[in-house]
Amino acid sequence: MATIPVHFIKRLKLTLDDGTLYIIEQDEVQKASSVEELLMSMHIANQLVDMSIELDYEGIELDVTEKVTNLLNKDEDEKS
């Protein structure tokens, strides 16, 4: 199963079975190596009824642009 890299997550909104809403911002999310690790560290995974993930689209765009540029530059270097 594929997972979303935590460095691309801007915000998590977690709703628990008692109606409690947790909003976890990017700086806190990035302290964990995965969303699963974060949820387990909070000891609320078994109470979770809904989760909304807001992605950092600017960060994703920069990452993809950088990787594509590197690939194109590598291809150009090989042709030279």
MOZI-V725279 format. One record per pair of residues at least 4 apart in sequence whose C-alpha atoms are under 7 Angstrom apart, sorted by the first residue. I is the first residue (numbers start at 1). J is the second residue. Records with the same first field share a line. If there is no record, write none. Layout:
I: J / J
//
This chain:
5: 34
6: 29 / 30 / 33 / 34 / 35
7: 30
8: 55 / 56 / 59 / 60
9: 26 / 53 / 54 / 55 / 56
10: 25 / 26 / 54 / 55 / 56
11: 23 / 24 / 25 / 26 / 53 / 54
12: 23 / 24 / 25 / 51 / 52 / 53 / 54
13: 21 / 22 / 23 / 24 / 51 / 52 / 53
14: 21 / 22 / 23 / 48 / 50 / 51 / 52
15: 19 / 20 / 21 / 22 / 48 / 49 / 50 / 51
16: 20 / 21 / 47 / 48 / 49 / 50
17: 47 / 48 / 49
24: 28 / 29
25: 29
26: 30
27: 31
32: 37 / 38
33: 37
34: 38
35: 39
36: 40
37: 41
38: 42
39: 43 / 44 / 45
40: 44 / 45
44: 48
56: 60
57: 61
58: 62
59: 63
60: 64
61: 65
62: 66
63: 67
64: 68
65: 69
66: 70
67: 71
68: 72
69: 73
70: 74
71: 75
72: 76
73: 77
74: 78
75: 79
76: 80
//
